[in-house]
Amino acid sequence: MKTKIACAFITLGILVVVPTLRPCCQETEGIFEQPLLITSAGQNAEVQIAAVLAKRAGLNYTLSKQAAAADLESMKTLVLVLGTSLKGLGAAGLDIDKERDRVMALIAAAQKANVPLLCLHLGGEVRRGQQTDDLIAEVLPLARMLIVVKSGNNDGFFTKLCQAKNIPLIEVEKTVDAQVPLQKAFK
């Protein structure tokens, strides 16, 4: 694994370079393969935004809002867009328990097929809440990387989860800014 240089100090004329192993500073480029399956974990609207970002990034992707294990066939990466929407759940005819079961079954199938998980949280602070946080706490430790809009991590919730499992975390200022790290994450 490549390590980026986090700090350089000049002390008494000696240059000291200190590599960092913090999750936010791990190598995050070229670690996933295409094609990718994009789905929601919580039936949020941001799953559509993720598809637009993937398209603009030139990635080979399939969007399935209610993806199941069969949708993983020939996929090399599973992308979960984290965030619970009660409106979205209702429109899909789901409740949070059914959605959780769907997501966990999908992740289990991905793990069985050696398909890595990339998580995105694009909704910022407004897409957080107890149901979302509970789902994230269960799903995120199984991910290989996370891209999050900074306002969704004001309380350090994602940072703590990522540090506990040594998961690379990329924070972006705005949703649109997620395009570049998303693109760079793929070979």
Rosetta silent file (secondary structure, phi, psi, omega in degrees, C-alpha in Angstrom):
SEQUENCE: MKTKIACAFITLGILVVVPTLRPCCQETEGIFEQPLLITSAGQNAEVQIAAVLAKRAGLNYTLSKQAAAADLESMKTLVLVLGTSLKGLGAAGLDIDKERDRVMALIAAAQKANVPLLCLHLGGEVRRGQQTDDLIAEVLPLARMLIVVKSGNNDGFFTKLCQAKNIPLIEVEKTVDAQVPLQKAFK
SCORE:     score description
SCORE:     0.000 S_00000001
   1 L     0.000  133.625  177.400    0.000    0.000    0.000 S_00000001
   2 L   -77.522  147.876  176.866    1.315    3.411   -0.901 S_00000001
   3 E  -122.700  131.315  176.900    1.474    6.015    1.835 S_00000001
   4 L   -83.110  151.988  178.688    1.229    9.699    1.164 S_00000001
   5 E   -81.231  123.724 -175.691    3.518   12.076    3.000 S_00000001
   6 E   -91.750  -41.043 -173.744    1.513   13.912    5.601 S_00000001
   7 E  -142.605  151.573  171.959    4.020   16.240    7.194 S_00000001
   8 E  -136.416  129.926 -178.817    7.534   17.510    6.725 S_00000001
   9 E  -121.021  141.782  172.277    9.400   19.263    9.490 S_00000001
  10 E  -112.762  111.749 -177.630   12.693   21.083    9.363 S_00000001
  11 E  -126.356  124.583 -179.640   14.299   20.899   12.759 S_00000001
  12 L    50.142   37.505  177.134   17.894   21.974   13.390 S_00000001
  13 L    78.987    5.616 -179.635   18.526   21.843    9.664 S_00000001
  14 E  -109.720  128.126  177.470   17.347   18.224    9.357 S_00000001
  15 E   -84.831  121.966  177.939   14.358   17.409    7.173 S_00000001
  16 E  -114.958  122.407  179.209   12.138   14.857    8.858 S_00000001
  17 E  -105.546  125.339 -177.853    9.392   13.276    6.761 S_00000001
  18 E  -113.523  108.495  175.878    6.601   11.632    8.703 S_00000001
  19 E   -73.685  150.842  179.338    4.316    9.285    6.758 S_00000001
  20 L  -113.651  145.743  177.922    0.836    8.956    8.098 S_00000001
  21 L  -113.714   11.356  178.273   -1.225    5.798    8.366 S_00000001
  22 L   -63.282  143.422 -177.775   -4.453    7.533    9.303 S_00000001
  23 H   -52.845  -35.258 -176.832   -7.396    6.268    7.220 S_00000001
  24 H   -70.355  -13.305 -175.032   -7.989    9.668    5.654 S_00000001
  25 H  -113.727    5.362  178.346   -4.495    9.669    4.226 S_00000001
  26 E   -70.640  163.744  177.417   -4.203    6.137    2.836 S_00000001
  27 L   -61.616  130.960 -177.544   -3.867    5.529   -0.865 S_00000001
  28 L  -129.571   13.221 -178.089   -7.282    5.957   -2.463 S_00000001
  29 L  -108.301  134.135  174.992   -6.465    5.896   -6.161 S_00000001
  30 L    67.373   27.472 -177.317   -6.980    2.942   -8.472 S_00000001
  31 L   -95.205  -11.091  179.244   -8.146    0.521   -5.808 S_00000001
  32 E  -116.525  157.912  178.337  -11.473   -0.436   -7.449 S_00000001
  33 L  -116.183  159.046  176.519  -12.288   -1.992  -10.817 S_00000001
  34 L  -101.525  157.332    2.840  -15.112   -1.425  -13.281 S_00000001
  35 L   -78.782  162.215 -179.367  -17.935   -2.113  -13.978 S_00000001
  36 E  -122.600  148.132  175.823  -19.660   -0.940  -10.817 S_00000001
  37 E  -105.724  122.089  179.113  -23.133   -1.421   -9.438 S_00000001
  38 E  -105.377  128.612  175.696  -24.587    1.668   -7.749 S_00000001
  39 E  -145.677  166.708 -179.537  -27.465    1.256   -5.312 S_00000001
  40 E   -94.622  147.168  168.112  -28.940    3.030   -2.334 S_00000001
  41 E  -115.085   87.082 -178.022  -28.721    1.973    1.280 S_00000001
  42 L   125.693    3.492  177.929  -31.852    3.694    2.566 S_00000001
  43 L    55.643   47.878  179.735  -33.661    4.561   -0.697 S_00000001
  44 L   -89.878  161.385  178.725  -32.277    8.109   -0.828 S_00000001
  45 L   -73.768  -21.078 -177.232  -32.384   10.517   -3.742 S_00000001
  46 H   -66.004  -15.268  177.134  -28.589   10.870   -3.720 S_00000001
  47 H   -61.475  -35.021  176.323  -28.288    7.519   -5.524 S_00000001
  48 H   -66.587  -39.645  178.396  -29.300    9.400   -8.704 S_00000001
  49 H   -63.976  -40.390  178.209  -26.607   11.985   -8.026 S_00000001
  50 H   -59.870  -40.302  178.701  -24.045    9.185   -7.627 S_00000001
  51 H   -64.898  -40.438  177.690  -25.037    7.864  -11.064 S_00000001
  52 H   -63.859  -43.033  178.764  -24.586   11.349  -12.577 S_00000001
  53 H   -62.584  -41.755  178.863  -21.151   11.650  -10.934 S_00000001
  54 H   -64.339  -40.366  178.773  -20.166    8.204  -12.263 S_00000001
  55 H   -63.570  -48.320  179.612  -21.344    9.154  -15.752 S_00000001
  56 H   -62.725  -29.164  179.252  -19.404   12.435  -15.698 S_00000001
  57 L   -80.712   -4.723  179.103  -16.357   10.520  -14.440 S_00000001
  58 L    75.277   24.341 -178.119  -16.602    8.216  -17.448 S_00000001
  59 L   -86.509  149.648  176.092  -17.147    5.105  -15.334 S_00000001
  60 L   -88.121  105.073 -172.857  -18.852    1.941  -16.563 S_00000001
  61 E  -136.122  162.082  170.402  -21.735    1.587  -14.106 S_00000001
  62 E  -126.997  134.204  176.629  -25.225    0.196  -13.614 S_00000001
  63 E  -103.993  126.785  174.844  -27.758    1.939  -11.376 S_00000001
  64 L  -141.571  107.505 -174.455  -30.280   -0.220   -9.544 S_00000001
  65 L   -63.151  -27.729  178.856  -32.118    1.478   -6.691 S_00000001
  66 L  -124.932   49.068 -176.159  -33.179   -1.852   -5.188 S_00000001
  67 L   -55.962  145.532  176.237  -30.267   -4.030   -6.296 S_00000001
  68 L  -124.900  175.335 -176.527  -30.221   -7.682   -5.277 S_00000001
  69 H   -53.103  -39.711 -178.722  -27.527  -10.364   -5.362 S_00000001
  70 H   -61.312  -27.187 -179.901  -28.352  -11.283   -8.991 S_00000001
  71 H   -71.571  -13.182 -179.288  -27.470   -7.710  -10.045 S_00000001
  72 H   -79.402  -12.275 -177.724  -23.860   -8.296   -8.968 S_00000001
  73 L   -56.429  128.058 -179.212  -23.195  -10.698  -11.827 S_00000001
  74 L    70.244    6.990  177.091  -20.211   -9.420  -13.851 S_00000001
  75 L   -89.294  146.631 -179.004  -19.756   -6.437  -11.497 S_00000001
  76 L  -107.604  -15.096 -179.740  -16.325   -5.680  -10.032 S_00000001
  77 E  -147.789  139.688  173.261  -17.365   -3.081   -7.409 S_00000001
  78 E  -105.257  126.062  177.520  -20.470   -2.416   -5.313 S_00000001
  79 E  -112.344  117.933  177.033  -21.167    1.256   -4.568 S_00000001
  80 E  -104.786  126.185  176.054  -23.611    1.952   -1.741 S_00000001
  81 E   -96.736  110.680 -171.538  -25.012    5.452   -1.396 S_00000001
  82 E   -85.163  135.220  175.776  -25.742    5.796    2.316 S_00000001
  83 L   148.874  123.777 -177.748  -28.722    7.705    3.672 S_00000001
  84 L   -91.454  132.867  175.331  -32.231    6.810    4.734 S_00000001
  85 L  -123.994  116.377  178.247  -35.233    8.571    3.223 S_00000001
  86 H   -62.349  -37.528  177.452  -38.649    7.779    4.683 S_00000001
  87 H   -63.916  -45.115  179.135  -40.237    9.147    1.523 S_00000001
  88 H   -64.761  -40.877  177.427  -37.995    6.959   -0.634 S_00000001
  89 H   -61.910  -44.899  179.665  -38.656    3.888    1.489 S_00000001
  90 H   -62.029  -43.588  179.698  -42.406    4.477    1.242 S_00000001
  91 H   -64.145  -30.582  179.466  -42.277    4.950   -2.523 S_00000001
  92 L   -86.266   -3.618 -178.467  -40.329    1.675   -2.835 S_00000001
  93 L    71.705   31.122 -177.706  -42.850   -0.129   -0.617 S_00000001
  94 L  -120.163  158.523  165.908  -40.193   -0.819    1.997 S_00000001
  95 L  -114.622  175.487 -174.396  -39.670   -0.143    5.666 S_00000001
  96 H   -63.166  -33.757 -179.976  -36.260    0.302    7.281 S_00000001
  97 H   -68.118  -42.374  178.257  -36.069   -3.367    8.342 S_00000001
  98 H   -66.007  -39.661  178.993  -36.739   -4.655    4.813 S_00000001
  99 H   -65.738  -43.905  177.478  -34.235   -2.192    3.385 S_00000001
 100 H   -58.691  -45.091  179.432  -31.614   -3.214    5.935 S_00000001
 101 H   -61.709  -41.740  178.680  -32.185   -6.890    5.078 S_00000001
 102 H   -62.294  -47.280 -177.458  -31.852   -6.140    1.347 S_00000001
 103 H   -64.791  -44.607 -178.203  -28.647   -4.174    1.823 S_00000001
 104 H   -67.930  -35.860  176.396  -27.036   -6.731    4.133 S_00000001
 105 H   -65.920  -38.982  177.985  -27.944   -9.609    1.770 S_00000001
 106 H   -64.579  -43.999  178.577  -26.430   -7.640   -1.116 S_00000001
 107 H   -64.483  -41.564  178.502  -23.225   -7.006    0.834 S_00000001
 108 H   -60.544  -42.325  178.267  -23.030  -10.696    1.825 S_00000001
 109 H   -65.402  -39.341  178.132  -23.368  -11.688   -1.845 S_00000001
 110 H   -63.906  -43.757  179.239  -20.693   -9.138   -2.798 S_00000001
 111 H   -62.134  -42.274  179.519  -18.321  -10.500   -0.159 S_00000001
 112 H   -61.783  -35.157 -179.576  -18.931  -14.059   -1.361 S_00000001
 113 L   -91.772    6.877 -178.149  -18.088  -12.971   -4.921 S_00000001
 114 L    57.741   39.528  176.185  -15.054  -10.925   -3.766 S_00000001
 115 L   -99.649  114.519 -177.240  -16.672   -7.693   -4.966 S_00000001
 116 L   -71.058  158.478 -176.840  -15.354   -4.796   -2.834 S_00000001
 117 E  -110.246  126.598  172.485  -17.632   -2.152   -1.333 S_00000001
 118 E  -113.871  127.154  179.457  -17.242    1.593   -1.839 S_00000001
 119 E  -107.371  144.316  175.403  -19.567    3.786    0.237 S_00000001
 120 E  -126.438  138.150  169.142  -20.706    7.315   -0.537 S_00000001
 121 E  -126.172  101.216 -171.451  -22.566    9.712    1.754 S_00000001
 122 L  -104.511   -7.804 -173.628  -23.588   12.624   -0.442 S_00000001
 123 L   -84.908   -4.164 -179.914  -26.565   14.071    1.435 S_00000001
 124 H    65.159 -159.096 -175.503  -24.619   15.988    4.034 S_00000001
 125 H   -61.916  -33.681 -176.916  -26.024   16.743    7.455 S_00000001
 126 H   -67.897  -19.981 -179.627  -29.661   16.695    6.293 S_00000001
 127 H   -95.257    9.872  176.136  -29.385   13.012    5.332 S_00000001
 128 L   -95.469  161.556 -179.978  -28.238   12.013    8.822 S_00000001
 129 L   162.808  173.499 -174.302  -30.521   10.800   11.588 S_00000001
 130 H   -60.427  -44.256  179.748  -30.880    7.811   13.863 S_00000001
 131 H   -63.996  -43.237  177.588  -32.108    5.411   11.161 S_00000001
 132 H   -63.321  -48.084 -178.239  -29.364    6.481    8.781 S_00000001
 133 H   -61.235  -39.268  178.431  -26.691    6.331   11.475 S_00000001
 134 H   -63.211  -43.585  179.276  -27.778    2.843   12.566 S_00000001
 135 H   -66.601  -43.217  179.007  -27.602    1.576    8.990 S_00000001
 136 H   -61.518  -43.813 -178.840  -24.254    3.285    8.381 S_00000001
 137 H   -60.910  -27.962  179.129  -22.785    1.820   11.586 S_00000001
 138 H   -85.549  -37.922 -173.877  -23.648   -1.646   10.306 S_00000001
 139 H   -85.700  -47.014 -171.171  -22.626   -1.178    6.669 S_00000001
 140 H   -57.501  -38.322  178.774  -19.572    1.096    6.713 S_00000001
 141 H   -61.213  -12.339  179.936  -17.221   -1.255    8.607 S_00000001
 142 H   -94.756   -3.029 -176.033  -17.558   -3.635    5.636 S_00000001
 143 L   -85.227  160.302  175.998  -16.418   -1.004    3.107 S_00000001
 144 L   -98.477  -17.578  179.302  -13.033   -0.577    1.528 S_00000001
 145 E  -165.851  155.357  178.030  -13.344    3.212    1.193 S_00000001
 146 E  -134.296  136.387  169.335  -15.738    6.097    1.929 S_00000001
 147 E  -116.747  125.959 -175.484  -16.361    9.407    0.192 S_00000001
 148 E  -134.508  140.789  171.451  -18.436   11.790    2.311 S_00000001
 149 E   -71.590  127.542 -171.574  -19.674   15.352    1.975 S_00000001
 150 H   -49.602  -40.216 -177.760  -17.941   17.168    4.823 S_00000001
 151 H   -64.634  -20.068  176.675  -21.137   18.599    6.360 S_00000001
 152 H   -80.424   -8.077 -178.079  -22.344   15.041    6.941 S_00000001
 153 H  -119.815   22.340 -179.107  -19.312   14.372    9.117 S_00000001
 154 L   -56.491  -32.186 -178.738  -19.372   17.493   11.316 S_00000001
 155 L   -90.849    1.778  179.134  -19.665   15.316   14.417 S_00000001
 156 L    76.427   11.786 -177.721  -16.847   12.983   13.334 S_00000001
 157 H   -56.896  -49.130 -179.291  -19.223   10.006   13.073 S_00000001
 158 H   -68.780  -38.696  179.235  -17.717    8.750    9.811 S_00000001
 159 H   -58.585  -47.278 -179.226  -14.177    9.492   10.957 S_00000001
 160 H   -61.784  -45.372 -179.934  -14.600    7.319   14.070 S_00000001
 161 H   -63.587  -42.024 -178.757  -16.088    4.413   12.118 S_00000001
 162 H   -69.127  -42.339  179.857  -13.380    4.597    9.457 S_00000001
 163 H   -63.298  -38.277 -179.107  -10.505    4.879   11.929 S_00000001
 164 H   -62.291  -29.096 -178.004  -11.766    1.858   13.878 S_00000001
 165 H  -114.807    8.488  179.503  -11.543   -0.307   10.732 S_00000001
 166 L    56.785   45.289 -179.440   -8.680    1.519    8.969 S_00000001
 167 L   -97.416  126.071  177.020  -10.960    2.524    6.079 S_00000001
 168 L   -59.771  134.113 -177.970   -9.745    5.349    3.830 S_00000001
 169 E  -123.110  126.209  175.428  -12.018    8.390    4.181 S_00000001
 170 E  -116.891  122.554  175.698  -12.228   11.203    1.658 S_00000001
 171 E  -101.335  137.194  175.713  -14.168   14.329    2.638 S_00000001
 172 E  -123.836  152.803 -178.306  -15.371   16.746   -0.026 S_00000001
 173 L   -69.639  -48.073 -176.860  -16.888   20.189    0.440 S_00000001
 174 L  -126.619  158.547 -179.893  -19.820   19.789   -1.961 S_00000001
 175 H   -53.808  -44.843 -178.547  -21.552   16.832   -3.568 S_00000001
 176 H   -60.009  -27.285 -179.754  -20.226   17.765   -7.008 S_00000001
 177 H   -70.182  -12.370  179.871  -16.676   17.589   -5.612 S_00000001
 178 H   -72.791  -15.646 -177.262  -17.095   13.824   -5.115 S_00000001
 179 H   -59.694  -45.766 -175.821  -16.655   13.253   -8.856 S_00000001
 180 H   -65.975  -51.837  178.787  -12.860   13.514   -8.851 S_00000001
 181 H   -64.921  -30.514  175.882  -12.127   11.133   -5.949 S_00000001
 182 H   -63.232  -47.467  179.227  -14.771    8.749   -7.320 S_00000001
 183 H   -61.609  -45.238 -177.841  -13.062    8.752  -10.703 S_00000001
 184 H   -68.450  -23.426 -178.614   -9.599    8.346   -9.185 S_00000001
 185 L   -69.286  -16.675 -176.305  -10.737    5.423   -7.019 S_00000001
 186 E  -107.032  144.658  177.126  -11.150    3.285  -10.165 S_00000001
 187 L   -71.931    0.000    0.000   -8.512    1.758  -12.407 S_00000001
